[in-house]
Amino acid sequence: MTCDFVKEDGTRCKNPTREGSALCWWHDPKKVTERLEAAAAGGRARGPKTLPPETPYVELRSGADLARLIELTVNQIRRGEIDYRIAFAMAPYVSVQRAILSDVAEERLTALEQALENAGERRGFSR
């Protein structure tokens, strides 16, 4: 038999009923505590949503540092050592750091070009 619960749109629930009830596990009011406990257990089973306190600090001062962090994180996800949601949470910050490093590199390149140009002008060279 299927559950007697009628949804807001007027359709009936299609889940099977519980023994001795006209309702399924999801809609039986006597199962509220059991459902809450199951939901809590499911959340605990998925693992932590944060890294443990002993996780080492990672410097992010270069593109190579970012590449190492991404490599490490991908491998930790693959081995089940961290929750993939941690990596998803890190992604925007890694992107921002990458943009910052790109800006810094651009500024350094501009400064080097200016220095070379100035050195060439002092020696009588021009472009």
N, CA, C and O atoms as CSV, one atom per row, in Angstrom:
chain,resi,resn,atom,element,x,y,z
A,1,MET,N,N,0.831,-1.183,0.000
A,1,MET,CA,C,0.000,0.000,0.000
A,1,MET,C,C,0.878,1.251,0.000
A,1,MET,O,O,2.000,1.238,0.505
A,2,THR,N,N,0.354,2.313,-0.566
A,2,THR,CA,C,1.090,3.569,-0.567
A,2,THR,C,C,0.549,4.504,0.511
A,2,THR,O,O,-0.581,4.368,0.980
A,3,CYS,N,N,1.381,5.434,0.874
A,3,CYS,CA,C,1.099,6.406,1.935
A,3,CYS,C,C,-0.169,7.200,1.620
A,3,CYS,O,O,-0.425,7.541,0.465
A,4,ASP,N,N,-0.956,7.491,2.654
A,4,ASP,CA,C,-2.191,8.278,2.512
A,4,ASP,C,C,-1.943,9.788,2.503
A,4,ASP,O,O,-2.879,10.562,2.302
A,5,PHE,N,N,-0.701,10.214,2.716
A,5,PHE,CA,C,-0.402,11.644,2.804
A,5,PHE,C,C,-0.680,12.313,1.455
A,5,PHE,O,O,-0.279,11.808,0.406
A,6,VAL,N,N,-1.374,13.461,1.499
A,6,VAL,CA,C,-1.668,14.236,0.292
A,6,VAL,C,C,-0.822,15.509,0.333
A,6,VAL,O,O,-0.878,16.280,1.291
A,7,LYS,N,N,-0.043,15.709,-0.718
A,7,LYS,CA,C,0.849,16.867,-0.806
A,7,LYS,C,C,0.058,18.141,-1.109
A,7,LYS,O,O,-1.127,18.088,-1.437
A,8,GLU,N,N,0.735,19.283,-0.993
A,8,GLU,CA,C,0.095,20.575,-1.247
A,8,GLU,C,C,-0.469,20.673,-2.660
A,8,GLU,O,O,-1.470,21.352,-2.885
A,9,ASP,N,N,0.173,19.994,-3.615
A,9,ASP,CA,C,-0.313,20.070,-4.998
A,9,ASP,C,C,-1.466,19.097,-5.270
A,9,ASP,O,O,-1.945,18.995,-6.400
A,10,GLY,N,N,-1.906,18.387,-4.232
A,10,GLY,CA,C,-3.039,17.485,-4.364
A,10,GLY,C,C,-2.687,16.049,-4.712
A,10,GLY,O,O,-3.566,15.188,-4.736
A,11,THR,N,N,-1.406,15.773,-4.985
A,11,THR,CA,C,-0.998,14.404,-5.306
A,11,THR,C,C,-0.684,13.650,-4.022
A,11,THR,O,O,-0.330,14.242,-3.002
A,12,ARG,N,N,-0.822,12.339,-4.097
A,12,ARG,CA,C,-0.527,11.503,-2.929
A,12,ARG,C,C,0.931,11.075,-2.936
A,12,ARG,O,O,1.554,10.930,-3.988
A,13,CYS,N,N,1.450,10.881,-1.753
A,13,CYS,CA,C,2.800,10.344,-1.581
A,13,CYS,C,C,2.827,8.934,-2.168
A,13,CYS,O,O,1.853,8.192,-2.035
A,14,LYS,N,N,3.910,8.564,-2.805
A,14,LYS,CA,C,4.020,7.247,-3.446
A,14,LYS,C,C,4.873,6.265,-2.642
A,14,LYS,O,O,5.103,5.140,-3.086
A,15,ASN,N,N,5.341,6.679,-1.470
A,15,ASN,CA,C,6.154,5.791,-0.634
A,15,ASN,C,C,5.278,4.705,-0.013
A,15,ASN,O,O,4.087,4.915,0.218
A,16,PRO,N,N,5.877,3.542,0.256
A,16,PRO,CA,C,5.099,2.470,0.898
A,16,PRO,C,C,4.797,2.814,2.362
A,16,PRO,O,O,5.562,3.515,3.024
A,17,THR,N,N,3.679,2.307,2.839
A,17,THR,CA,C,3.286,2.564,4.231
A,17,THR,C,C,4.133,1.743,5.187
A,17,THR,O,O,4.740,0.742,4.805
A,18,ARG,N,N,4.160,2.188,6.442
A,18,ARG,CA,C,4.824,1.442,7.519
A,18,ARG,C,C,3.843,0.407,8.052
A,18,ARG,O,O,2.628,0.590,7.982
A,19,GLU,N,N,4.371,-0.650,8.568
A,19,GLU,CA,C,3.499,-1.684,9.129
A,19,GLU,C,C,2.635,-1.097,10.243
A,19,GLU,O,O,3.149,-0.458,11.161
A,20,GLY,N,N,1.346,-1.310,10.160
A,20,GLY,CA,C,0.413,-0.818,11.175
A,20,GLY,C,C,0.080,0.656,11.037
A,20,GLY,O,O,-0.495,1.241,11.955
A,21,SER,N,N,0.430,1.279,9.904
A,21,SER,CA,C,0.154,2.697,9.701
A,21,SER,C,C,-0.330,2.918,8.269
A,21,SER,O,O,-0.021,2.139,7.368
A,22,ALA,N,N,-1.079,3.974,8.081
A,22,ALA,CA,C,-1.524,4.341,6.736
A,22,ALA,C,C,-0.548,5.332,6.100
A,22,ALA,O,O,-0.764,5.791,4.978
A,23,LEU,N,N,0.534,5.660,6.826
A,23,LEU,CA,C,1.516,6.635,6.354
A,23,LEU,C,C,2.895,6.001,6.216
A,23,LEU,O,O,3.193,4.982,6.840
A,24,CYS,N,N,3.725,6.622,5.390
A,24,CYS,CA,C,5.106,6.157,5.219
A,24,CYS,C,C,5.987,6.690,6.354
A,24,CYS,O,O,5.530,7.455,7.203
A,25,TRP,N,N,7.232,6.279,6.351
A,25,TRP,CA,C,8.192,6.694,7.363
A,25,TRP,C,C,8.344,8.217,7.378
A,25,TRP,O,O,8.494,8.810,8.446
A,26,TRP,N,N,8.306,8.849,6.214
A,26,TRP,CA,C,8.504,10.293,6.109
A,26,TRP,C,C,7.328,11.095,6.648
A,26,TRP,O,O,7.518,12.196,7.166
A,27,HIS,N,N,6.120,10.562,6.533
A,27,HIS,CA,C,4.935,11.336,6.903
A,27,HIS,C,C,4.264,10.893,8.199
A,27,HIS,O,O,3.329,11.551,8.656
A,28,ASP,N,N,4.712,9.812,8.792
A,28,ASP,CA,C,4.131,9.326,10.045
A,28,ASP,C,C,4.604,10.216,11.191
A,28,ASP,O,O,5.802,10.251,11.474
A,29,PRO,N,N,3.699,10.937,11.859
A,29,PRO,CA,C,4.104,11.835,12.949
A,29,PRO,C,C,4.765,11.107,14.114
A,29,PRO,O,O,5.487,11.725,14.897
A,30,LYS,N,N,4.529,9.800,14.240
A,30,LYS,CA,C,5.159,9.022,15.317
A,30,LYS,C,C,6.642,8.786,15.058
A,30,LYS,O,O,7.363,8.338,15.950
A,31,LYS,N,N,7.100,9.081,13.850
A,31,LYS,CA,C,8.494,8.824,13.472
A,31,LYS,C,C,9.352,10.090,13.440
A,31,LYS,O,O,10.476,10.062,12.937
A,32,VAL,N,N,8.835,11.194,13.969
A,32,VAL,CA,C,9.577,12.462,13.946
A,32,VAL,C,C,10.940,12.320,14.606
A,32,VAL,O,O,11.952,12.705,14.020
A,33,THR,N,N,10.981,11.774,15.812
A,33,THR,CA,C,12.248,11.618,16.541
A,33,THR,C,C,13.206,10.732,15.766
A,33,THR,O,O,14.394,11.035,15.661
A,34,GLU,N,N,12.692,9.639,15.225
A,34,GLU,CA,C,13.519,8.716,14.448
A,34,GLU,C,C,14.092,9.417,13.208
A,34,GLU,O,O,15.260,9.222,12.872
A,35,ARG,N,N,13.278,10.225,12.533
A,35,ARG,CA,C,13.747,10.958,11.344
A,35,ARG,C,C,14.838,11.959,11.723
A,35,ARG,O,O,15.842,12.074,11.021
A,36,LEU,N,N,14.650,12.681,12.823
A,36,LEU,CA,C,15.654,13.655,13.268
A,36,LEU,C,C,16.972,12.972,13.616
A,36,LEU,O,O,18.045,13.469,13.271
A,37,GLU,N,N,16.891,11.836,14.300
A,37,GLU,CA,C,18.103,11.085,14.645
A,37,GLU,C,C,18.806,10.585,13.390
A,37,GLU,O,O,20.034,10.625,13.310
A,38,ALA,N,N,18.043,10.118,12.415
A,38,ALA,CA,C,18.631,9.635,11.162
A,38,ALA,C,C,19.304,10.774,10.400
A,38,ALA,O,O,20.383,10.599,9.834
A,39,ALA,N,N,18.660,11.943,10.389
A,39,ALA,CA,C,19.244,13.093,9.707
A,39,ALA,C,C,20.543,13.522,10.375
A,39,ALA,O,O,21.518,13.845,9.696
A,40,ALA,N,N,20.558,13.525,11.702
A,40,ALA,CA,C,21.773,13.894,12.433
A,40,ALA,C,C,22.879,12.882,12.178
A,40,ALA,O,O,24.035,13.259,11.986
A,41,ALA,N,N,22.535,11.607,12.176
A,41,ALA,CA,C,23.531,10.556,11.919
A,41,ALA,C,C,24.087,10.685,10.513
A,41,ALA,O,O,25.281,10.483,10.289
A,42,GLY,N,N,23.219,11.022,9.565
A,42,GLY,CA,C,23.676,11.201,8.182
A,42,GLY,C,C,24.663,12.338,8.068
A,42,GLY,O,O,25.651,12.230,7.341
A,43,GLY,N,N,24.411,13.432,8.776
A,43,GLY,CA,C,25.331,14.568,8.767
A,43,GLY,C,C,26.672,14.222,9.366
A,43,GLY,O,O,27.713,14.638,8.859
A,44,ARG,N,N,26.650,13.455,10.453
A,44,ARG,CA,C,27.917,13.040,11.079
A,44,ARG,C,C,28.674,12.079,10.173
A,44,ARG,O,O,29.903,12.121,10.119
A,45,ALA,N,N,27.962,11.221,9.467
A,45,ALA,CA,C,28.599,10.214,8.625
A,45,ALA,C,C,29.315,10.840,7.440
A,45,ALA,O,O,30.274,10.268,6.921
A,46,ARG,N,N,28.859,12.012,7.006
A,46,ARG,CA,C,29.484,12.651,5.850
A,46,ARG,C,C,30.866,13.205,6.178
A,46,ARG,O,O,31.616,13.556,5.267
A,47,GLY,N,N,31.209,13.289,7.425
A,47,GLY,CA,C,32.531,13.760,7.798
A,47,GLY,C,C,32.560,15.240,8.093
A,47,GLY,O,O,31.574,15.950,7.898
A,48,PRO,N,N,33.701,15.694,8.563
A,48,PRO,CA,C,33.820,17.095,8.959
A,48,PRO,C,C,33.768,18.032,7.761
A,48,PRO,O,O,34.187,17.673,6.661
A,49,LYS,N,N,33.254,19.226,7.983
A,49,LYS,CA,C,33.201,20.238,6.936
A,49,LYS,C,C,34.334,21.252,7.110
A,49,LYS,O,O,34.376,22.275,6.426
A,50,THR,N,N,35.236,20.958,8.020
A,50,THR,CA,C,36.407,21.803,8.226
A,50,THR,C,C,37.642,20.908,8.289
A,50,THR,O,O,37.542,19.701,8.509
A,51,LEU,N,N,38.795,21.517,8.093
A,51,LEU,CA,C,40.046,20.771,8.209
A,51,LEU,C,C,40.425,20.674,9.681
A,51,LEU,O,O,40.087,21.559,10.467
A,52,PRO,N,N,41.121,19.611,10.062
A,52,PRO,CA,C,41.531,19.485,11.460
A,52,PRO,C,C,42.534,20.580,11.837
A,52,PRO,O,O,43.249,21.088,10.974
A,53,PRO,N,N,42.590,20.942,13.117
A,53,PRO,CA,C,43.489,22.022,13.555
A,53,PRO,C,C,44.960,21.774,13.224
A,53,PRO,O,O,45.723,22.726,13.055
A,54,GLU,N,N,45.359,20.526,13.131
A,54,GLU,CA,C,46.770,20.229,12.855
A,54,GLU,C,C,47.146,20.347,11.380
A,54,GLU,O,O,48.286,20.069,11.010
A,55,THR,N,N,46.196,20.758,10.530
A,55,THR,CA,C,46.478,20.938,9.104
A,55,THR,C,C,47.566,21.994,8.956
A,55,THR,O,O,47.434,23.098,9.484
A,56,PRO,N,N,48.649,21.661,8.236
A,56,PRO,CA,C,49.759,22.616,8.121
A,56,PRO,C,C,49.378,23.872,7.336
A,56,PRO,O,O,48.551,23.841,6.425
A,57,TYR,N,N,50.008,24.960,7.721
A,57,TYR,CA,C,49.846,26.243,7.036
A,57,TYR,C,C,50.458,26.126,5.648
A,57,TYR,O,O,51.511,25.509,5.484
A,58,VAL,N,N,49.808,26.713,4.649
A,58,VAL,CA,C,50.308,26.669,3.278
A,58,VAL,C,C,50.554,28.096,2.803
A,58,VAL,O,O,49.649,28.931,2.823
A,59,GLU,N,N,51.783,28.368,2.376
A,59,GLU,CA,C,52.113,29.676,1.808
A,59,GLU,C,C,51.512,29.759,0.409
A,59,GLU,O,O,51.552,28.788,-0.347
A,60,LEU,N,N,50.964,30.898,0.074
A,60,LEU,CA,C,50.387,31.118,-1.254
A,60,LEU,C,C,50.991,32.376,-1.866
A,60,LEU,O,O,50.288,33.338,-2.175
A,61,ARG,N,N,52.306,32.345,-2.033
A,61,ARG,CA,C,53.012,33.523,-2.514
A,61,ARG,C,C,53.380,33.438,-3.996
A,61,ARG,O,O,53.878,34.405,-4.571
A,62,SER,N,N,53.137,32.288,-4.606
A,62,SER,CA,C,53.502,32.139,-6.018
A,62,SER,C,C,52.513,31.210,-6.711
A,62,SER,O,O,51.728,30.509,-6.071
A,63,GLY,N,N,52.576,31.228,-8.025
A,63,GLY,CA,C,51.752,30.309,-8.799
A,63,GLY,C,C,52.091,28.865,-8.472
A,63,GLY,O,O,51.216,27.999,-8.474
A,64,ALA,N,N,53.362,28.605,-8.190
A,64,ALA,CA,C,53.783,27.238,-7.828
A,64,ALA,C,C,53.156,26.823,-6.495
A,64,ALA,O,O,52.760,25.669,-6.328
A,65,ASP,N,N,53.066,27.764,-5.545
A,65,ASP,CA,C,52.411,27.470,-4.261
A,65,ASP,C,C,50.944,27.103,-4.492
A,65,ASP,O,O,50.440,26.143,-3.910
A,66,LEU,N,N,50.264,27.872,-5.344
A,66,LEU,CA,C,48.857,27.588,-5.642
A,66,LEU,C,C,48.711,26.229,-6.315
A,66,LEU,O,O,47.800,25.468,-5.990
A,67,ALA,N,N,49.601,25.922,-7.249
A,67,ALA,CA,C,49.547,24.632,-7.936
A,67,ALA,C,C,49.737,23.482,-6.948
A,67,ALA,O,O,49.051,22.465,-7.045
A,68,ARG,N,N,50.667,23.635,-5.993
A,68,ARG,CA,C,50.881,22.595,-4.981
A,68,ARG,C,C,49.647,22.411,-4.097
A,68,ARG,O,O,49.273,21.285,-3.768
A,69,LEU,N,N,49.014,23.531,-3.713
A,69,LEU,CA,C,47.815,23.451,-2.890
A,69,LEU,C,C,46.696,22.722,-3.638
A,69,LEU,O,O,46.026,21.862,-3.066
A,70,ILE,N,N,46.497,23.056,-4.888
A,70,ILE,CA,C,45.446,22.406,-5.685
A,70,ILE,C,C,45.745,20.921,-5.835
A,70,ILE,O,O,44.849,20.089,-5.692
A,71,GLU,N,N,47.000,20.586,-6.121
A,71,GLU,CA,C,47.398,19.177,-6.251
A,71,GLU,C,C,47.147,18.421,-4.945
A,71,GLU,O,O,46.580,17.329,-4.958
A,72,LEU,N,N,47.562,18.992,-3.841
A,72,LEU,CA,C,47.369,18.377,-2.532
A,72,LEU,C,C,45.880,18.167,-2.245
A,72,LEU,O,O,45.468,17.089,-1.818
A,73,THR,N,N,45.087,19.201,-2.483
A,73,THR,CA,C,43.656,19.133,-2.189
A,73,THR,C,C,42.952,18.095,-3.051
A,73,THR,O,O,42.139,17.318,-2.551
A,74,VAL,N,N,43.259,18.080,-4.330
A,74,VAL,CA,C,42.638,17.087,-5.225
A,74,VAL,C,C,42.967,15.677,-4.758
A,74,VAL,O,O,42.095,14.808,-4.742
A,75,ASN,N,N,44.197,15.447,-4.384
A,75,ASN,CA,C,44.580,14.105,-3.931
A,75,ASN,C,C,43.949,13.753,-2.585
A,75,ASN,O,O,43.608,12.593,-2.354
A,76,GLN,N,N,43.789,14.729,-1.698
A,76,GLN,CA,C,43.114,14.470,-0.429
A,76,GLN,C,C,41.646,14.113,-0.659
A,76,GLN,O,O,41.108,13.239,0.020
A,77,ILE,N,N,41.003,14.777,-1.604
A,77,ILE,CA,C,39.611,14.444,-1.937
A,77,ILE,C,C,39.548,13.033,-2.515
A,77,ILE,O,O,38.687,12.242,-2.130
A,78,ARG,N,N,40.443,12.719,-3.423
A,78,ARG,CA,C,40.446,11.398,-4.068
A,78,ARG,C,C,40.647,10.272,-3.062
A,78,ARG,O,O,40.084,9.188,-3.213
A,79,ARG,N,N,41.450,10.533,-2.035
A,79,ARG,CA,C,41.707,9.505,-1.020
A,79,ARG,C,C,40.660,9.513,0.091
A,79,ARG,O,O,40.711,8.678,0.994
A,80,GLY,N,N,39.713,10.447,0.034
A,80,GLY,CA,C,38.676,10.530,1.059
A,80,GLY,C,C,39.167,11.138,2.362
A,80,GLY,O,O,38.535,10.954,3.402
A,81,GLU,N,N,40.278,11.856,2.328
A,81,GLU,CA,C,40.833,12.461,3.539
A,81,GLU,C,C,40.114,13.748,3.930
A,81,GLU,O,O,40.068,14.101,5.109
A,82,ILE,N,N,39.557,14.443,2.952
A,82,ILE,CA,C,38.790,15.651,3.237
A,82,ILE,C,C,37.503,15.631,2.431
A,82,ILE,O,O,37.399,14.951,1.411
A,83,ASP,N,N,36.543,16.376,2.900
A,83,ASP,CA,C,35.244,16.503,2.241
A,83,ASP,C,C,35.409,17.401,1.013
A,83,ASP,O,O,36.068,18.438,1.088
A,84,TYR,N,N,34.819,17.009,-0.104
A,84,TYR,CA,C,34.930,17.795,-1.327
A,84,TYR,C,C,34.388,19.219,-1.137
A,84,TYR,O,O,34.788,20.133,-1.859
A,85,ARG,N,N,33.480,19.412,-0.169
A,85,ARG,CA,C,32.930,20.751,0.065
A,85,ARG,C,C,33.998,21.719,0.565
A,85,ARG,O,O,33.873,22.929,0.376
A,86,ILE,N,N,35.043,21.200,1.198
A,86,ILE,CA,C,36.143,22.058,1.633
A,86,ILE,C,C,36.831,22.644,0.402
A,86,ILE,O,O,37.150,23.833,0.365
A,87,ALA,N,N,37.056,21.797,-0.608
A,87,ALA,CA,C,37.689,22.277,-1.839
A,87,ALA,C,C,36.806,23.306,-2.535
A,87,ALA,O,O,37.304,24.316,-3.033
A,88,PHE,N,N,35.498,23.055,-2.574
A,88,PHE,CA,C,34.594,24.017,-3.195
A,88,PHE,C,C,34.632,25.349,-2.454
A,88,PHE,O,O,34.544,26.409,-3.074
A,89,ALA,N,N,34.762,25.298,-1.144
A,89,ALA,CA,C,34.837,26.527,-0.355
A,89,ALA,C,C,36.155,27.261,-0.609
A,89,ALA,O,O,36.204,28.489,-0.534
A,90,MET,N,N,37.222,26.518,-0.909
A,90,MET,CA,C,38.535,27.114,-1.150
A,90,MET,C,C,38.632,27.767,-2.517
A,90,MET,O,O,39.394,28.718,-2.692
A,91,ALA,N,N,37.880,27.278,-3.480
A,91,ALA,CA,C,38.034,27.699,-4.872
A,91,ALA,C,C,37.990,29.210,-5.083
A,91,ALA,O,O,38.861,29.736,-5.776
A,92,PRO,N,N,37.023,29.933,-4.523
A,92,PRO,CA,C,37.023,31.384,-4.763
A,92,PRO,C,C,38.253,32.078,-4.199
A,92,PRO,O,O,38.759,33.027,-4.799
A,93,TYR,N,N,38.739,31.614,-3.051
A,93,TYR,CA,C,39.913,32.233,-2.444
A,93,TYR,C,C,41.171,31.963,-3.270
A,93,TYR,O,O,42.030,32.834,-3.411
A,94,VAL,N,N,41.272,30.759,-3.809
A,94,VAL,CA,C,42.403,30.426,-4.676
A,94,VAL,C,C,42.358,31.304,-5.923
A,94,VAL,O,O,43.396,31.784,-6.377
A,95,SER,N,N,41.165,31.519,-6.481
A,95,SER,CA,C,41.021,32.372,-7.663
A,95,SER,C,C,41.432,33.808,-7.366
A,95,SER,O,O,42.106,34.447,-8.173
A,96,VAL,N,N,41.025,34.311,-6.208
A,96,VAL,CA,C,41.397,35.677,-5.824
A,96,VAL,C,C,42.905,35.777,-5.651
A,96,VAL,O,O,43.518,36.735,-6.121
A,97,GLN,N,N,43.508,34.802,-4.986
A,97,GLN,CA,C,44.956,34.826,-4.780
A,97,GLN,C,C,45.685,34.755,-6.118
A,97,GLN,O,O,46.711,35.408,-6.305
A,98,ARG,N,N,45.159,33.972,-7.036
A,98,ARG,CA,C,45.758,33.872,-8.367
A,98,ARG,C,C,45.713,35.222,-9.075
A,98,ARG,O,O,46.687,35.618,-9.716
A,99,ALA,N,N,44.594,35.930,-8.963
A,99,ALA,CA,C,44.473,37.257,-9.572
A,99,ALA,C,C,45.449,38.234,-8.932
A,99,ALA,O,O,46.067,39.040,-9.628
A,100,ILE,N,N,45.591,38.170,-7.623
A,100,ILE,CA,C,46.532,39.047,-6.918
A,100,ILE,C,C,47.953,38.773,-7.396
A,100,ILE,O,O,48.707,39.701,-7.686
A,101,LEU,N,N,48.313,37.495,-7.477
A,101,LEU,CA,C,49.657,37.142,-7.934
A,101,LEU,C,C,49.884,37.588,-9.376
A,101,LEU,O,O,50.989,37.999,-9.729
A,102,SER,N,N,48.867,37.513,-10.195
A,102,SER,CA,C,48.968,37.965,-11.579
A,102,SER,C,C,49.222,39.466,-11.632
A,102,SER,O,O,50.045,39.938,-12.417
A,103,ASP,N,N,48.507,40.216,-10.789
A,103,ASP,CA,C,48.721,41.668,-10.726
A,103,ASP,C,C,50.128,42.000,-10.257
A,103,ASP,O,O,50.774,42.897,-10.799
A,104,VAL,N,N,50.597,41.284,-9.260
A,104,VAL,CA,C,51.952,41.510,-8.736
A,104,VAL,C,C,52.981,41.214,-9.829
A,104,VAL,O,O,53.934,41.972,-10.009
A,105,ALA,N,N,52.789,40.125,-10.550
A,105,ALA,CA,C,53.714,39.765,-11.628
A,105,ALA,C,C,53.700,40.835,-12.725
A,105,ALA,O,O,54.750,41.191,-13.260
A,106,GLU,N,N,52.524,41.339,-13.053
A,106,GLU,CA,C,52.398,42.395,-14.061
A,106,GLU,C,C,53.141,43.651,-13.616
A,106,GLU,O,O,53.838,44.277,-14.415
A,107,GLU,N,N,52.994,44.023,-12.343
A,107,GLU,CA,C,53.695,45.198,-11.816
A,107,GLU,C,C,55.203,45.008,-11.864
A,107,GLU,O,O,55.940,45.932,-12.210
A,108,ARG,N,N,55.662,43.810,-11.517
A,108,ARG,CA,C,57.106,43.534,-11.539
A,108,ARG,C,C,57.648,43.587,-12.960
A,108,ARG,O,O,58.731,44.119,-13.205
A,109,LEU,N,N,56.873,43.022,-13.904
A,109,LEU,CA,C,57.293,43.033,-15.303
A,109,LEU,C,C,57.369,44.462,-15.831
A,109,LEU,O,O,58.314,44.813,-16.538
A,110,THR,N,N,56.396,45.272,-15.498
A,110,THR,CA,C,56.393,46.682,-15.917
A,110,THR,C,C,57.604,47.410,-15.337
A,110,THR,O,O,58.254,48.191,-16.032
A,111,ALA,N,N,57.903,47.154,-14.072
A,111,ALA,CA,C,59.066,47.787,-13.431
A,111,ALA,C,C,60.364,47.355,-14.100
A,111,ALA,O,O,61.261,48.173,-14.304
A,112,LEU,N,N,60.469,46.065,-14.445
A,112,LEU,CA,C,61.674,45.576,-15.131
A,112,LEU,C,C,61.817,46.198,-16.517
A,112,LEU,O,O,62.909,46.600,-16.916
A,113,GLU,N,N,60.711,46.273,-17.241
A,113,GLU,CA,C,60.754,46.896,-18.570
A,113,GLU,C,C,61.177,48.357,-18.468
A,113,GLU,O,O,61.971,48.841,-19.275
A,114,GLN,N,N,60.641,49.050,-17.473
A,114,GLN,CA,C,61.008,50.459,-17.271
A,114,GLN,C,C,62.489,50.577,-16.916
A,114,GLN,O,O,63.179,51.468,-17.413
A,115,ALA,N,N,62.976,49.683,-16.060
A,115,ALA,CA,C,64.390,49.718,-15.671
A,115,ALA,C,C,65.282,49.460,-16.877
A,115,ALA,O,O,66.302,50.128,-17.044
A,116,LEU,N,N,64.910,48.495,-17.723
A,116,LEU,CA,C,65.699,48.211,-18.928
A,116,LEU,C,C,65.682,49.396,-19.889
A,116,LEU,O,O,66.702,49.745,-20.485
A,117,GLU,N,N,64.529,49.997,-20.027
A,117,GLU,CA,C,64.411,51.158,-20.907
A,117,GLU,C,C,65.278,52.303,-20.395
A,117,GLU,O,O,65.972,52.954,-21.176
A,118,ASN,N,N,65.243,52.551,-19.090
A,118,ASN,CA,C,66.062,53.614,-18.494
A,118,ASN,C,C,67.541,53.319,-18.649
A,118,ASN,O,O,68.335,54.219,-18.925
A,119,ALA,N,N,67.917,52.044,-18.471
A,119,ALA,CA,C,69.324,51.674,-18.616
A,119,ALA,C,C,69.773,51.858,-20.061
A,119,ALA,O,O,70.894,52.300,-20.313
A,120,GLY,N,N,68.914,51.525,-21.000
A,120,GLY,CA,C,69.238,51.691,-22.423
A,120,GLY,C,C,69.391,53.158,-22.802
A,120,GLY,O,O,70.268,53.517,-23.589
A,121,GLU,N,N,68.527,54.006,-22.235
A,121,GLU,CA,C,68.623,55.450,-22.518
A,121,GLU,C,C,69.918,56.025,-21.972
A,121,GLU,O,O,70.502,56.915,-22.589
A,122,ARG,N,N,70.383,55.531,-20.818
A,122,ARG,CA,C,71.637,56.038,-20.236
A,122,ARG,C,C,72.827,55.620,-21.082
A,122,ARG,O,O,73.853,56.300,-21.075
A,123,ARG,N,N,72.716,54.524,-21.805
A,123,ARG,CA,C,73.817,54.055,-22.641
A,123,ARG,C,C,73.683,54.564,-24.073
A,123,ARG,O,O,74.521,54.269,-24.925
A,124,GLY,N,N,72.631,55.326,-24.331
A,124,GLY,CA,C,72.477,55.894,-25.669
A,124,GLY,C,C,71.671,55.024,-26.626
A,124,GLY,O,O,71.605,55.309,-27.821
A,125,PHE,N,N,71.069,53.982,-26.113
A,125,PHE,CA,C,70.228,53.131,-26.968
A,125,PHE,C,C,68.796,53.641,-26.913
A,125,PHE,O,O,68.349,54.152,-25.887
A,126,SER,N,N,68.095,53.501,-28.002
A,126,SER,CA,C,66.679,53.833,-27.988
A,126,SER,C,C,65.931,52.791,-28.777
A,126,SER,O,O,66.508,52.065,-29.587
A,127,ARG,N,N,64.684,52.730,-28.538
A,127,ARG,CA,C,63.845,51.716,-29.244
A,127,ARG,C,C,63.356,52.241,-30.544
A,127,ARG,O,O,62.647,51.541,-31.266
